[in-house]
């Protein structure tokens, strides 16, 4: 059986009622990708289109084996459509873009060039937007500034779909709601290297935009949830505990003031009724917030431990070449020689059987028992 060529690039394009743009986008994408000379695929995600878009995509698929189609049963939204495309993509590099021709396929080589420089995510930056200023540009600038400050990722444009990802970075990211905008922030928390490049923003030529001012509120709520997830998903008690202890401390203070003015000072600095109500309310609020923190802590541990999710992300390393092996032998010889100066009964390293890299034991910390260190063979690590 002949082995299929490995896919280098996957272009993921969500489509929703883009019958006027789908064919032209395919032609321009094909011209660019064929010029690169690498195996590629174009993954169109039909997000419940009600126009002729599904028929056009089927014709493209029948005419070109590089075109793949993912059909959703209804309109789920841009984030689920992108997630469906990411799950279906087989390429080492995944490039996402809109299907309305407001992203120029001719700029794809610039994204690939940045990835070749060592970055994990390359995000587009619409320097000169062609959208209306009041309803699109102003809310976008406010949202981008807020996202950059809260996430710590200094991007100018989180909202654009035109991005390039390494497969290992994007394939395991959880995407819900409108979280496709926060992919750089989510990936940065795992140590991904991110950059951005300026892109053009041609005006829409066909159809109408599916974005409105109402999305600003949904994006803001998603921003809050993303900030909480990035900072406190593994330690929610640190978030709730601060407010719980603050409320409890304030309740203790008002209660102490109430006792002081009635028992010691015998003078009324503040209304007894006000202090009594404030003390009861603050103590109850503090207790409730702390209980929410305890419950969140249990849920967090259940989430990570039941699904065996890691709280860290490691980067794949290349195999050592002959020069690295020779350096390793020199280090081991120096260690044995140094030990021989301090130990009377030592073994000459030349008398020991030679070990390959795969046979030498490696220390690894168990993910399920963080304090337990066990020794495993290096060749078992290679199979992971």
TAPEBEL-V641129 format. One record per residue. N is the residue number from 1. RES is the residue in three letters. SS is DSSP state (a for helix, b for strand, c for the rest). PSI is psi in whole degrees, -180 to 180 (none if undefined). Layout:
# TAPEBEL-V641129
n: (N & N)
res: (RES & RES)
ss: (SS & SS)
psi: (PSI & PSI)
This chain:
# TAPEBEL-V641129
n: (1 & 2 & 3 & 4 & 5 & 6 & 7 & 8 & 9 & 10 & 11 & 12 & 13 & 14 & 15 & 16 & 17 & 18 & 19 & 20 & 21 & 22 & 23 & 24 & 25 & 26 & 27 & 28 & 29 & 30 & 31 & 32 & 33 & 34 & 35 & 36 & 37 & 38 & 39 & 40 & 41 & 42 & 43 & 44 & 45 & 46 & 47 & 48 & 49 & 50 & 51 & 52 & 53 & 54 & 55 & 56 & 57 & 58 & 59 & 60 & 61 & 62 & 63 & 64 & 65 & 66 & 67 & 68 & 69 & 70 & 71 & 72 & 73 & 74 & 75 & 76 & 77 & 78 & 79 & 80 & 81 & 82 & 83 & 84 & 85 & 86 & 87 & 88 & 89 & 90 & 91 & 92 & 93 & 94 & 95 & 96 & 97 & 98 & 99 & 100 & 101 & 102 & 103 & 104 & 105 & 106 & 107 & 108 & 109 & 110 & 111 & 112 & 113 & 114 & 115 & 116 & 117 & 118 & 119 & 120 & 121 & 122 & 123 & 124 & 125 & 126 & 127 & 128 & 129 & 130 & 131 & 132 & 133 & 134 & 135 & 136 & 137 & 138 & 139 & 140 & 141 & 142 & 143 & 144 & 145 & 146 & 147 & 148 & 149 & 150 & 151 & 152 & 153 & 154 & 155 & 156 & 157 & 158 & 159 & 160 & 161 & 162 & 163 & 164 & 165 & 166 & 167 & 168 & 169 & 170 & 171 & 172 & 173 & 174 & 175 & 176 & 177 & 178 & 179 & 180 & 181 & 182 & 183 & 184 & 185 & 186 & 187 & 188 & 189 & 190 & 191 & 192 & 193 & 194 & 195 & 196 & 197 & 198 & 199 & 200 & 201 & 202 & 203 & 204 & 205 & 206 & 207 & 208 & 209 & 210 & 211 & 212 & 213 & 214 & 215 & 216 & 217 & 218 & 219 & 220 & 221 & 222 & 223 & 224 & 225 & 226 & 227 & 228 & 229 & 230 & 231 & 232 & 233 & 234 & 235 & 236 & 237 & 238 & 239 & 240 & 241 & 242 & 243 & 244 & 245 & 246 & 247 & 248 & 249 & 250 & 251 & 252 & 253 & 254 & 255 & 256 & 257 & 258 & 259 & 260 & 261 & 262 & 263 & 264 & 265 & 266 & 267 & 268 & 269 & 270 & 271 & 272 & 273 & 274 & 275 & 276 & 277 & 278 & 279 & 280 & 281 & 282 & 283 & 284 & 285 & 286 & 287 & 288 & 289 & 290 & 291 & 292 & 293 & 294 & 295 & 296 & 297 & 298 & 299 & 300 & 301 & 302 & 303 & 304 & 305 & 306 & 307 & 308 & 309 & 310 & 311 & 312 & 313 & 314 & 315 & 316 & 317 & 318 & 319 & 320 & 321 & 322 & 323 & 324 & 325 & 326 & 327 & 328 & 329 & 330 & 331 & 332 & 333 & 334 & 335 & 336 & 337 & 338 & 339 & 340 & 341 & 342 & 343 & 344 & 345 & 346 & 347 & 348 & 349 & 350 & 351 & 352 & 353 & 354 & 355 & 356 & 357 & 358 & 359 & 360 & 361 & 362 & 363 & 364 & 365 & 366 & 367 & 368 & 369 & 370 & 371 & 372 & 373 & 374 & 375 & 376 & 377 & 378 & 379 & 380 & 381 & 382 & 383 & 384)
res: (UNK & UNK & UNK & UNK & UNK & UNK & UNK & UNK & UNK & UNK & UNK & UNK & UNK & UNK & UNK & UNK & UNK & UNK & UNK & UNK & UNK & UNK & UNK & UNK & UNK & UNK & UNK & UNK & UNK & UNK & UNK & UNK & UNK & UNK & UNK & UNK & UNK & UNK & UNK & UNK & UNK & UNK & UNK & UNK & UNK & UNK & UNK & UNK & UNK & UNK & UNK & UNK & UNK & UNK & UNK & UNK & UNK & UNK & UNK & UNK & UNK & UNK & UNK & UNK & UNK & UNK & UNK & UNK & UNK & UNK & UNK & UNK & UNK & UNK & UNK & UNK & UNK & UNK & UNK & UNK & UNK & UNK & UNK & UNK & UNK & UNK & UNK & UNK & UNK & UNK & UNK & UNK & UNK & UNK & UNK & UNK & UNK & UNK & UNK & UNK & UNK & UNK & UNK & UNK & UNK & UNK & UNK & UNK & UNK & UNK & UNK & UNK & UNK & UNK & UNK & UNK & UNK & UNK & UNK & UNK & UNK & UNK & UNK & UNK & UNK & UNK & UNK & UNK & UNK & UNK & UNK & UNK & UNK & UNK & UNK & UNK & UNK & UNK & UNK & UNK & UNK & UNK & UNK & UNK & UNK & UNK & UNK & UNK & UNK & UNK & UNK & UNK & UNK & UNK & UNK & UNK & UNK & UNK & UNK & UNK & UNK & UNK & UNK & UNK & UNK & UNK & UNK & UNK & UNK & UNK & UNK & UNK & UNK & UNK & UNK & UNK & UNK & UNK & UNK & UNK & UNK & UNK & UNK & UNK & UNK & UNK & UNK & UNK & UNK & UNK & UNK & UNK & UNK & UNK & UNK & UNK & UNK & UNK & UNK & UNK & UNK & UNK & UNK & UNK & UNK & UNK & UNK & UNK & UNK & UNK & UNK & UNK & UNK & UNK & UNK & UNK & UNK & UNK & UNK & UNK & UNK & UNK & UNK & UNK & UNK & UNK & UNK & UNK & UNK & UNK & UNK & UNK & UNK & UNK & UNK & UNK & UNK & UNK & UNK & UNK & UNK & UNK & UNK & UNK & UNK & UNK & UNK & UNK & UNK & UNK & UNK & UNK & UNK & UNK & UNK & UNK & UNK & UNK & UNK & UNK & UNK & UNK & UNK & UNK & UNK & UNK & UNK & UNK & UNK & UNK & UNK & UNK & UNK & UNK & UNK & UNK & UNK & UNK & UNK & UNK & UNK & UNK & UNK & UNK & UNK & UNK & UNK & UNK & UNK & UNK & UNK & UNK & UNK & UNK & UNK & UNK & UNK & UNK & UNK & UNK & UNK & UNK & UNK & UNK & UNK & UNK & UNK & UNK & UNK & UNK & UNK & UNK & UNK & UNK & UNK & UNK & UNK & UNK & UNK & UNK & UNK & UNK & UNK & UNK & UNK & UNK & UNK & UNK & UNK & UNK & UNK & UNK & UNK & UNK & UNK & UNK & UNK & UNK & UNK & UNK & UNK & UNK & UNK & UNK & UNK & UNK & UNK & UNK & UNK & UNK & UNK & UNK & UNK & UNK & UNK & UNK & UNK & UNK & UNK & UNK & UNK & UNK & UNK & UNK & UNK & UNK & UNK & UNK & UNK & UNK & UNK & UNK & UNK & UNK & UNK & UNK & UNK & UNK & UNK & UNK & UNK & UNK & UNK & UNK)
ss: (c & c & c & c & c & c & c & c & b & b & b & b & b & b & b & c & c & c & c & c & c & a & a & a & a & a & a & a & a & a & a & a & a & a & a & a & c & c & c & b & b & b & b & b & b & b & c & c & c & c & c & c & a & a & a & a & a & a & a & a & a & a & a & c & c & c & b & b & b & b & b & c & c & c & c & c & c & a & a & a & a & a & a & a & a & a & a & a & c & c & c & c & b & b & b & b & b & b & c & c & c & c & c & c & a & a & a & a & a & a & a & a & a & a & a & a & c & c & c & c & b & b & b & b & b & b & c & c & c & c & c & c & a & a & a & a & a & a & a & a & a & a & a & a & a & a & a & a & a & a & a & c & c & c & c & c & c & c & c & c & c & c & b & b & b & b & a & a & a & a & c & c & c & c & c & c & c & c & a & a & a & a & a & a & a & a & a & a & c & c & c & c & c & b & b & b & b & b & b & c & c & c & c & c & c & c & c & c & c & c & c & c & c & c & a & a & a & a & a & a & a & a & a & a & a & a & a & a & a & a & a & a & c & c & c & a & a & a & a & a & a & a & a & a & a & a & a & a & a & a & a & a & a & a & a & a & a & a & a & a & a & a & a & a & c & c & c & c & c & c & c & a & a & a & a & a & a & a & a & a & a & a & a & a & a & a & a & a & a & a & a & a & a & a & a & a & a & a & a & a & a & a & a & a & a & a & c & c & c & c & c & c & c & c & c & c & c & c & c & c & c & a & a & a & a & a & a & a & a & a & a & a & a & a & a & a & a & a & a & a & c & c & c & c & c & c & c & c & a & a & a & c & c & c & c & c & c & c & c & c & b & b & b & b & b & c & c & c & c & c & c & c & b & b & b & b & b & a & a & a & a & a & c & c)
psi: (126 & 130 & 135 & 144 & 145 & 134 & 128 & -46 & 137 & 125 & 117 & 122 & 107 & 136 & 126 & 105 & 57 & 45 & -28 & -15 & -22 & -47 & -45 & -38 & -41 & -45 & -45 & -37 & -43 & -41 & -44 & -46 & -37 & -33 & -24 & -25 & 22 & 151 & 135 & 169 & 151 & 116 & 105 & 130 & 108 & 105 & 59 & 39 & 145 & 3 & -151 & 7 & -45 & -40 & -40 & -42 & -39 & -41 & -40 & -40 & -41 & -30 & -23 & 121 & -14 & -9 & 128 & 150 & 132 & 119 & 121 & 147 & -27 & -180 & 104 & -19 & 169 & -42 & -49 & -35 & -43 & -41 & -41 & -40 & -40 & -40 & -34 & -21 & 143 & -2 & 158 & -30 & 130 & 126 & 124 & 145 & 161 & 161 & 16 & 13 & 16 & 1 & 129 & 116 & -23 & -15 & -2 & -44 & -31 & -39 & -44 & -39 & -41 & -38 & -37 & -21 & -6 & 2 & 154 & -31 & 133 & 120 & 141 & 151 & 110 & 91 & -43 & 94 & 147 & 13 & 169 & 143 & -44 & -45 & -17 & -53 & -47 & -51 & -35 & -42 & -41 & -44 & -43 & -41 & -42 & -44 & -41 & -40 & -44 & -36 & -21 & 10 & 112 & 64 & 149 & -21 & 95 & -25 & -23 & 143 & -17 & 95 & 157 & 136 & 147 & 143 & -42 & -20 & -39 & -24 & -26 & 7 & 132 & 128 & 122 & 166 & -120 & 33 & -4 & -26 & -26 & 14 & -45 & -39 & -43 & -41 & -34 & -31 & -20 & 3 & 15 & 145 & 122 & 140 & 175 & 154 & 147 & 140 & 160 & 162 & 76 & 150 & 151 & 133 & -25 & 150 & -165 & 156 & 144 & 8 & 143 & 177 & -25 & -21 & -20 & -42 & -39 & -39 & -39 & -42 & -41 & -34 & -43 & -45 & -37 & -42 & -43 & -42 & -42 & -39 & -28 & 13 & -31 & -5 & 60 & -25 & -26 & -30 & -56 & -32 & -36 & -50 & -35 & -45 & -35 & -44 & -42 & -43 & -40 & -37 & -39 & -38 & -48 & -36 & -39 & -38 & -38 & -44 & -40 & -46 & -21 & -28 & -41 & -57 & -26 & 38 & 149 & 104 & -29 & 161 & 130 & -39 & -42 & -46 & -38 & -48 & -43 & -41 & -48 & -45 & -44 & -42 & -41 & -43 & -43 & -43 & -40 & -42 & -41 & -38 & -40 & -39 & -43 & -44 & -41 & -36 & -42 & -44 & -40 & -45 & -37 & -42 & -48 & -41 & -38 & -34 & 6 & 42 & 137 & 148 & 12 & 166 & 130 & 151 & 137 & 140 & 153 & 161 & 147 & 143 & -174 & -36 & -39 & -39 & -40 & -40 & -40 & -39 & -41 & -40 & -43 & -41 & -39 & -38 & -46 & -41 & -40 & -40 & -32 & -25 & -18 & -10 & 134 & -43 & 90 & 159 & 134 & 127 & -24 & -19 & -12 & 145 & 142 & 138 & 136 & 171 & -37 & -22 & -20 & 134 & 147 & 141 & 135 & 139 & 128 & 136 & -28 & -23 & 86 & -27 & -3 & 124 & 126 & 157 & 129 & 160 & 145 & -31 & -24 & -29 & -35 & -26 & -13 & none)
